[in-house]
Each structure stands twice: as structure tokens, then as C-alpha cells.
């Protein structure tokens, strides 16, 4: 076993780190403060191949692995976790179309998604069903060669700005087997959006409710077979969870680096605070946590790439562990900054706010424990 | 006729000399010893060399041809070459040999010029050799002209922009920044250009470019492979420059004076400034008034 990245992986990592340093980090605090969604910057990332990281290359995708994607998202998140996370969500949606879409769907939608001329949003959660996703109530009623979708989706990242929505809706019986997935375009009549939610972090991307009122979607835009939607939605999430974990990791690294520099500059009691062993030990623990998180994240990503039967469990473990530990590291970095860490200008409190939601979305960390315990105990 | 046709058909070959340097923006000075803390400082491609590379790539994209990047340095300088390949260079040559250690600008320009001659033999004679105007670590601006002199190339220094190239007529027009304005210079090819910070933004390699760069073979030459015979001109032996002392600038004891400009006319401010200067430099006032009367 060789724990080193390959030369190719080192190269894509360096490239993504450069992009994060030059194009994301200098603006991250501003975007957060102004609640600005930098679509042009996203398109610049897309032009470099970051909108279709694991999309097959016949439609212009970059054709990389999940492990490569985790490396790229981690690097982007050192500049801005909120933007890295949106890149992750967009890649997840594109990946679902690439993997489960028909040839016609792939050719119709993926080229636009790969340039980010069209952004994509993932619509599973509803006001009344979050963790209990299989209980969703949005209905898809078949009418001739189309479906009429009616219902509401909640906490949708990119909603209102995205041009394409992957909507999970009930086309049949109760439970997971009655759910189908649909590709819905923004300009479809009956599709409307709520106000941009006021939230704790992730200010650089909008979050809105998505309302569907008899939205007519051609049967040609159903993704996968009828009743396959829940499985597709969950399969997308395995990789999505790795990426969200990677975004936490990159954010925590950035916060850690800020703390490392700060303790050498800040003086108290006649010396740099970095000379106090209590703080040195804290930094040692933070660095160790980051290393563990990264090693395990890569292990889970490699399992998903290898279609390991344990991949879902490992992805859930990684998502829970990495997002929890990295939030703690970022929060410690804030603490090491003292009062300055609480000020927006230092950029640490922003990372803490951004990373907090990673413990909640793409399946809460409680649901991750549920997935893991089911897997290890063999229960349903 | 055959010769002429093959000359016309020949694609342009551009060599860009780059150097891996410490990222000066990330160098910190030790607060107590005042020495530069080099540990853990990441390396970058010398920024002026990046502008040179960007200009070379633009010329190639427009006229066709190939860009070869060349660096002299330790084996780790390969990282800089890979990055240059990511930006779109076609070929990379690493000139590395322990005998090059301790080279000053004289020895460096000797070794690089020999390597460029070897590149010419192996991959086609270069039409343009680019360097940055200077490196941010050495700041001498001597290596580019040194190469030009040794290879007998026309040297166009401090170039801000390439205005046009007529490859079939073997002519190039550049804008050169000089004191008092911009010179528009026409030259024959081949030539050597040292680039200022360019007008265009430096391109960014895509993920695919990064992958291609990682998969590329880098040409590695030691002194002998680069065709260097006279080793007395290399490394410390070939370097007459002796660095006697390195020191950090001493901080000035006096703070800059401030003039409050809020409720004053421009004339008042100017008067106050001149008075203040003369107070600090009484000799200057005397000198100025005597030169005026003379």
C-alpha cells in the first residue's frame, strides 16, 4: 500500500489550490458579507474542468475518480468552503445524469452543465421530510407522455439561480420504491422559488424553497426508471458526502493555517503566544485530526471508486467523522485567535459558520450513524 | 526554392527560460534575529518568467509552433517545469548537475546558453528566446542579456508587449518600456526578449492540462548532455561574484513626517513641505539657492 498521491493527483491538487488561492480566497469574506453568489467565478472553475470532475469524457467531462474529486474539492475549500460545496453539489447532479441518464439526456444536459452555463440543484428534502427522505410527499402524476409534479422542496442550494433541478417525487406507492427522479428546467411553468433563506453560513450561495404546482415534465426527462428515484438519489449522495467532507477538510485546513500564523505574530505576557506549550499541543492535536480526517476520507473515496460493497458505510463514516472533526478544528482555530477570531476580517468565524452546516446536510451526522449501525449490525 | 519552402513551412520554436524561486510574499523575517526564515516557504515560478511564458504561449497559439521551457536548478526544479507544462508549454528541459551549484549570473548564462544551443540541435533552432526581466530572488536582470550575448542574438530587454511578428519576413515588433516612455522596436529573428510584467493575465491550466503535464516526460540533462565541455565556466569555479555579506535593511529611526492637508490650499501644503525639507536638509537649501544664482 502506498499512501502517496500519484504525480497526476499532485498536479490536479496543485492546480485546484492555485485556483482557490487566486480566485476564491481573496473574495471569500466579501462574498460572505455581501451574500454574493459568484456565478462568473464558478464558470471560470468550470472552464478548467471542475464542473464535471467525474463525468465521462465523451461529453467533455474530466473523467476523474471520486478520490480525485475529493482532492479537488478539499483544495477549493481552502479558498471558500461554501463555493467548494456548491461545486460539489453541481458535480453530484451532473454525475447523476451521467450515470443514470439516457444517451439523449447526457447529450442534452451535460454540455451545458460542464460549462456551468446552467447550474444544477438537487431537490430531495421537503418541509416535512428531511432525514426521513423516503417519506417525501411531492407527487408526480402521469398524464400521457408527461408527469405533473406538485409539492415543495426545502433548503435547496442554488435554487432560483440554477437552470436545472433534479427533483425526487412520488410517482407510485408509499416508501422509497414509489419515488422517481426528474430533470426539471427552470423556465417550466408552475416552478417558483421562495425567498433567499437567512442562514448562519454558506452566504456565498443562495438557499431557497422550490415550489412545484402542476409542473409538466416530459417523460423523456425522467431520470432512470419509474420507482428508481430514491436509489439514484441515495447513490448520488455517497459521492456527495465525500465531497462535503472534503469541503470541511479544506476549510479546516485554511483555519488551521491562519491559527498557525497568528500564534507566531500575537504576543502576550512578553512573548509570542505560539511559545506556550498549551497552544503548541492544541495545534499538534489539530494537525493530527486533519491528517486522520484526510487519510480516512481518501480511504472511503478509494472504496467508492472500487465499488467496494462497504463503500456506502465507509462514505457515511467519513462524512460523519470528517465534518465533526473539521468543525472542531476550525472552532479551535477561532479560539486560538481570541477576540480577533470572532471578527469577520480574520476570516475564521466565516469558516466556522460555513462548516457547521456540513454536519447537517447530505444526510445529518445522526443519519450517518444510522447507516453505519445498520451496516455493522445487519438491521434494516 | 525547396529551401525556401521548407523555411516557410517550418514552425516557430520558442524557448522560455524560467527559474524556481521562493515565494517572496510568504517569506517572513525572524522578529529577533532579523534573518530571513526560509523554512517551509513554498516555491513559485519567478513571476516575470510567467509573463514571458504567457507571451510565448500566445505567440505559439497565434503563429503555430512549439514552446520549450528550460530551467537550471536542483532536481526539485522539476516542479516548476511541470507547472509550466500545465500552462501549456510543449516540452520541458531540466538542466541539473551538481557542478552547477553556486553559479552566479555569469556561470548561469553560460550554462543556459549552452543548453539552448543543445535544444536547438535536438528540437530545432529557436526563433525567440524569452526570459523574465529579472528574478525576484537575485534581482540582477543580467542572465537574459548574458544569454543573448553568448548566443549572438539581438536582445530586446524590458519588453512590455509583442506588437507583431511577421514570421515569413523573420521580423518582430515589440514595445519596450524605457525611461520617459515606450519605444517601439523592430528586430530580426532570432532574438532574445526579456519580459516585464505583461499586459495580459496569465492563463490557468485546466485539470486536463495538469494531467497532461503530470504524464509528460521531462528532458533532464547534466552538463555533458547539454554539450558543456568547459567546466571551469560552470558553478562556483565559473563564478567570480563573491557575496561578502547579506543583511536586512536597518529600520529608520525617524518616522515619516505628516502634513495635515484637510484645511489648507495646495500652495500652503507645498510651502510647508519645502520648509520641512529645508529644516531637515539645510545644506540642500544652500545648494539650490547657489545653483540658481549661478
Interface residues (C-beta under 8 A of the other chain):
Chain A: X6 X7 X8 X10 X11 X12 X14 X15 X16 X18 X19 X22 X47 X48 X49 X50 X53 X62 X64 X72 X272
Chain B: X31 X82 X83 X86 X204 X205 X206 X207 X208 X209 X210 X211 X213 X214 X215
